Amino acid sequence: MSEACWMRFQGSSCGITTMNFVVSLVHILLAAVLHLSTVKTASINKEVEKSKNEVILLTEVITKSLCQPREMLVDIFQEYPEDTEHTYIPSCVVLNRCGGCCTDEAMECVSTETRNVTLQVMRYRPMVTQHTIHLSFTEHQKCECRLKPEVQAKKE
C-alpha cells in the first residue's frame, strides 16, 4: 500500500482497492490451477480410454494362461493350521505357486520342483506376547499339467 493510501486509509477506498486486487489475483491463480488440472485429467482419461480399447493378442493371452509358477497370496493359517492361538502379521504372504490352465479337463497344473523359503513375520497373542519369527514355506519353481488323481485312479 502506498504512503498516500496509508494516510487516507480510514476514509478512503485505497485499502479496499488493494484488497480487491489481491482477491482478483487469487481468483486468477485458482482458475489457472483448475484449468491445468482439468487438462491433465483429460489427457489421463484419453490414456485410460486407449488402454480400455486395446486388444491383447492371442499369443499373449495363451502365454499368461499357461500352467506356470505365479505369485499368489497364501494364508499363513493354511500352511500352519495347528497354530490357532496366535495371530500373524501379515496374515498372508506372497509365494510362487503353480497355477494356470491345462489343455485337457482331465489334467491339472501341479508342481514338479519346489524350494523352501523362510520369511520373517510377526506372531502375537493379544495382551500376552509379540515377537518376530521365521516361518518356512514351500514355493513352486516348476509346474506341468498332469492327470488328476481321480482320473488316474479310474485308469488303473
N, C-alpha and C positions, 0 to 999 in steps of 0.2 A: 504494500500500500504506500502511495506517495506521501510526502510530508504534508502537502496541501490537503490531501484526503484525510489524513490523520487528524489534522487540526479541525476540519469541518465534520468529522466523523459522526458526532451525535445527531446532528440535524440534517445531514445530507444523505445522498444516495451512493456515495463512494464505497462504503462498506458493502452495501447490497450489490453494487455493480461487480465488485471483486468476488463476492460470494457466488453471484450468478455465473461469472466466468469460470470459477473452479468447478461448479456443478455441471456446467456445459462441457467442460473438458473431461470430467469423469464420465459423462454420458457418451461422449465420442469414443473414449477408450473402451468402455464396456461394449459399445456397438461393434467396434473393430474386433475385440476378442470374440464376441458372439459370432460374427461373420467368419472369422478364421476357424473357429471350432466347427461351424456348420460345413464349411468347405472340406475340412479334414474328415468329418463324419461321412460326407457324401463320397469321398474317394475310398474310404474304408468299405462302405456299403457296396460300391462297384466291385471291389476285390472279392467280397463275400458272394455277391451275385455271380461273378465269374467262376468262383470255385464251386458253387452250387450246380452250375450247368456243365461243369467239366465231366467228361466221360472217362471212366477208368477202364483201360484196355483189358481184354480177356486174359492176356498173359500175366498181368499184374494181379488180377483177381485170383487166378489159379495159384500163382506163387504164394500169395498171402494166405490162401486157404489150405495149403498142403499140410500134412502131418509133420510137425516140427516142434522143437522146444520154443516156448513162448513165455514171456514174463506174465506171471499170474499172481494174484493176491491169495495167500494161503492163511487161513485162520490158525493161530498157534494152538488153540484147543483141539483142532482137527488132528494136529500132529502129536500133541501131548494130552490126550483125553483124560488121563488118570489124575492130572493135577487140577482139581476143581476148587481148591481152597485159595488159590492165588488169582490175581488179575495181572495181565501183561500189558505193557505199553511199549510199542504199539500192539494192538490185539491181533493184527495180521502182518505178514511180511511178504515181500516180493521175491518169488523164486521162479526159476525156469522149470516149467512142467510141460509135458507133451500135450499137444492139442492140435486140432485141425481135422480135415475131412479125409476119408479114405474113399476110393472109387467104388467099393462094394459095401453094401449094408451089413454083410456078414463079417466085416473086418472092423477093427478099432485101432486107434492110434495109441501105441504103447511105448514105453521107454526101453531102449536096448543098452544104454550106457548111462551110468549115474556117477555122481560125486557127492561127497559130504561138504557142506559149507557151514561154518559156525558164525552165528550172528549174536550181537550183544543187544539185549532187551532189558527193560525194567520189569522186575517182578515184585509185586507188593500184596500185602494183606492189609486192608483198611484198618487204621488205628493200631497196627501191630508192627509190621516190618516193611522195609522198602529198600531194595538194592538192585544193582545191575548184575546180570548173569549172562553166561554164554550158553546158547542152545544150538544143538546140531540139527541140521535139516538136510534132506536129500534133494538134490537138484538133478533134473534130467538133462543129459548132454546130447544124446542121440535118440531118435524116435523112428518107428516104422509101423506100417499097417500090418497087423496080424489077425488071424481068425479069432473071433470072440470065443471065450471058453465054452459057452453053451453050444456053439456051432461045432467046435472041436469035439465035444463030448458026443454029439449026435453022430458024427462021422465014425467014431470008434466003436 
